[in-house]
Amino acid sequence: AYCAICIVKRKHLISVAGAFISIAPLSIPSSLITHRRYSPSHQWCSAQATRRITASKASADQPGPNMDKSYLVEGYVESYSLWLEPKGKVAEQLQREINLLADTYPPAPHFPPHVTLLPDIEATGEQVVATAHELVQQLKKYNINFLKVTQGAKYFQCVYLLCAEEPDTMAAGALARKLYNMQTPPYMPHLSLLYSDIDDAQKKEVVQASFKRLYGEGSGYDTLLVQNGYEVSSVSVWYTPTEDKSTKSWCRVAEIPLSA
């Protein structure tokens, strides 16, 4: 489902009593654009560019030469990532934690919870999505399990949930790198909770606070994780230009479900 108000350069959709209607495009000064507050059901890029693609459908549903690429931002390298996004209650809990940390440590951005399967794919959207279809044909649903809340040295790995390097998880990472013909640093599956350049002392405080909310005995029912991981049921293709640390340009362009 699309978000209640989806503002893009070319088209606007507004939900009224569960239905979507189109209105004339609006001109919005960039100074008025602020961080997006995500919820797991929000898809905030172009309604035409964002779509759910099933692996079983005919080639007519594959992106062709007329694929809508209105999400591209001038001046940014066309770059994509493959994400594994949680669903349901655990996704809602992780989203609230991400939102809380972003609000606590501005200008940290809001972003959807996800484990990145493969980052920094510099190719056309058509090529990336086509190869993603090849990938899901060779994958089946599997589980990602969290190990601990920890900190890293990079902006996009400031504070995160480290994931277990289990056979299915690592095999999926290896297959993605093979199909996209990419050599990357060793795959470290993780789910980021905060993107920021805060110092190590602050990172340590965030790790402790997040652990207490997500795992602590004194945490409330709303924050205590209902499960220590999630089932991977789809692969999402996201437009994620590496130059944009604000995540404002990030956009899901396809989500392809895995077979049982």
C-alpha positions in Angstrom: 0.0 0.0 0.0 1.2 3.5 -0.7 1.5 6.2 2.0 -1.4 8.5 2.6 0.3 11.4 0.9 3.0 10.6 -1.6 4.8 13.8 -2.9 7.0 13.5 -5.9 8.1 15.9 -8.6 5.6 14.8 -11.2 2.6 13.3 -9.5 0.7 13.4 -6.3 -1.6 10.7 -4.8 -3.8 11.4 -1.8 -5.7 8.7 0.0 -9.4 9.7 0.7 -11.5 7.0 2.4 -9.1 4.3 1.2 -9.1 5.5 -2.4 -6.3 7.3 -4.3 -7.0 10.4 -6.4 -4.6 12.4 -8.5 -4.1 16.1 -8.1 -2.0 18.6 -10.0 1.7 18.6 -9.3 2.9 21.0 -6.7 6.2 22.9 -6.6 7.8 22.5 -3.2 11.0 24.4 -2.3 13.8 22.1 -1.3 14.2 24.1 1.9 10.8 22.8 3.1 11.6 19.1 2.5 12.4 17.4 5.8 13.3 13.9 6.9 10.7 11.3 6.0 9.2 9.4 8.9 8.9 5.9 7.7 6.5 3.2 8.6 6.9 -0.3 7.2 3.9 0.1 4.9 5.1 3.4 3.5 6.4 3.5 -0.1 7.2 7.2 -0.6 8.6 7.3 -4.1 6.7 7.6 -7.3 3.6 5.5 -7.5 4.5 4.5 -11.0 8.1 3.8 -10.2 7.4 1.7 -7.1 5.6 -1.6 -7.8 5.5 -5.1 -6.5 6.8 -7.5 -9.1 6.2 -11.3 -8.8 8.8 -13.7 -10.0 6.1 -16.0 -11.5 4.6 -13.4 -13.9 5.3 -13.3 -17.6 8.0 -11.1 -19.2 5.4 -8.4 -19.8 5.8 -7.5 -16.1 9.5 -7.3 -16.4 10.9 -3.7 -16.6 11.5 -2.8 -20.2 12.9 0.2 -22.1 9.9 2.3 -20.9 10.5 1.7 -17.2 9.5 4.8 -15.3 12.7 6.2 -13.8 11.4 9.5 -12.6 12.9 8.8 -9.2 16.4 9.5 -10.5 18.1 12.6 -9.1 20.2 14.7 -11.4 23.8 14.8 -10.2 23.8 11.5 -8.5 25.3 8.3 -9.8 22.6 5.7 -10.7 23.2 3.2 -7.9 21.0 0.6 -6.3 21.0 -1.8 -3.4 19.3 -5.1 -2.7 17.4 -5.1 0.6 15.8 -7.8 2.8 13.0 -6.0 4.6 11.2 -7.4 7.7 7.4 -7.5 7.8 4.8 -7.3 10.5 5.2 -6.5 14.2 9.0 -6.8 14.3 9.3 -4.3 11.4 7.1 -1.9 13.3 9.2 -2.2 16.4 12.5 -1.7 14.5 11.0 1.3 12.7 10.1 2.9 15.9 13.6 2.4 17.2 15.2 3.9 14.1 12.8 6.9 14.2 13.6 7.5 17.9 17.3 7.4 17.3 17.0 9.7 14.3 15.0 12.2 16.3 17.5 12.0 19.2 20.6 12.5 17.1 19.8 15.0 14.4 20.5 15.3 11.5 20.5 11.5 11.4 17.9 10.4 8.8 14.9 8.2 9.0 15.0 5.0 6.9 13.2 1.7 6.7 14.5 -1.3 8.6 16.4 -3.7 6.3 19.4 -6.0 6.0 21.4 -5.1 2.8 22.0 -8.1 0.7 24.2 -6.2 -1.9 25.0 -2.5 -1.9 26.4 0.0 -4.5 25.2 -1.6 -7.7 26.1 0.9 -10.4 23.9 -0.2 -13.4 20.6 0.8 -14.9 17.4 0.1 -13.1 16.3 -2.2 -15.8 19.5 -4.3 -15.5 19.4 -4.4 -11.7 15.7 -5.5 -11.5 16.2 -8.1 -14.3 19.1 -9.7 -12.4 17.1 -9.5 -9.2 14.5 -11.7 -10.9 17.3 -14.2 -11.7 18.4 -14.1 -8.1 15.0 -14.8 -6.5 14.5 -17.8 -8.8 17.5 -19.4 -7.1 16.5 -18.4 -3.5 13.9 -19.8 -1.1 12.6 -18.1 2.1 15.1 -18.3 5.0 15.5 -16.7 8.4 17.8 -13.9 9.5 18.7 -14.0 13.2 20.0 -11.1 15.3 23.1 -11.5 17.5 23.5 -8.2 19.3 23.3 -4.4 19.2 26.8 -3.1 18.4 28.6 -0.1 16.8 30.8 0.5 13.7 33.2 3.0 12.3 31.2 4.0 9.2 28.3 6.5 8.8 26.0 3.8 7.5 27.1 1.3 10.1 27.0 3.7 13.1 24.8 1.5 15.4 23.3 -1.8 14.1 22.0 -5.2 14.9 24.6 -7.7 13.9 23.1 -10.8 12.3 24.3 -14.4 12.4 26.4 -15.6 9.5 24.3 -18.7 9.0 24.6 -20.9 5.8 21.4 -19.6 4.1 22.3 -16.0 4.9 25.8 -16.2 3.6 24.8 -18.2 0.6 22.3 -15.5 -0.5 25.0 -12.9 -0.2 27.5 -15.0 -2.2 24.9 -15.7 -4.9 24.0 -12.0 -5.3 27.7 -11.1 -5.7 28.1 -13.8 -8.3 25.0 -12.8 -10.4 25.9 -9.1 -10.3 29.6 -9.9 -10.9 30.7 -7.7 -8.0 33.6 -8.1 -5.6 32.9 -6.5 -2.2 34.4 -6.6 1.3 33.4 -9.8 3.2 29.6 -9.9 3.7 28.6 -8.8 7.2 24.8 -9.1 7.5 23.4 -6.4 9.8 20.4 -4.2 10.3 21.3 -0.6 10.9 19.5 1.4 13.6 21.3 4.7 13.2 23.2 6.5 10.4 25.4 9.1 12.0 28.9 10.5 12.5 28.5 10.7 16.3 31.6 9.9 18.3 32.5 6.6 19.9 31.2 7.6 23.4 27.8 8.5 22.0 27.7 5.3 20.0 28.3 3.3 23.2 25.4 5.2 24.8 23.1 4.4 21.9 24.1 0.7 21.9 23.3 0.4 25.6 20.0 2.3 25.3 18.8 0.4 22.2 19.7 -2.9 23.8 17.7 -2.0 26.8 14.7 -1.1 24.7 14.9 -4.1 22.4 16.0 -6.8 24.8 16.0 -5.5 28.3 13.8 -7.0 31.0 12.5 -3.5 31.9 11.5 -2.7 28.4 7.9 -2.2 27.5 5.8 -4.5 25.3 6.0 -2.0 22.5 9.8 -2.0 22.3 10.8 -5.6 23.4 11.3 -7.5 20.1 8.6 -10.1 19.5 11.2 -12.2 17.7 15.0 -12.1 17.5 15.1 -11.9 13.7 12.7 -12.4 10.8 11.9 -14.5 7.8 13.2 -13.2 4.4 10.2 -13.4 2.1 11.2 -11.0 -0.6 14.1 -9.1 -2.2 13.7 -5.3 -2.7 15.5 -3.2 -5.2 16.2 0.3 -3.8 17.6 3.3 -5.6 20.3 4.4 -3.0 22.8 6.9 -4.5 25.8 6.7 -2.2 26.2 10.5 -2.3 23.0 11.0 -0.5 23.6 10.5 3.2 20.3 12.1 4.0 18.4 9.2 2.3 15.9 11.7 0.9 16.4 10.4 -2.6 16.1 6.7 -1.6 13.3 4.9 -3.3 12.1 1.3 -3.6 11.7 0.5 -7.3 10.8 -3.2 -7.1 10.0 -5.9 -4.5 10.2 -9.5 -5.7 8.8 -12.2 -3.4 10.7 -15.4 -2.8 9.1 -18.8 -3.3 8.2 -20.9 -0.3 
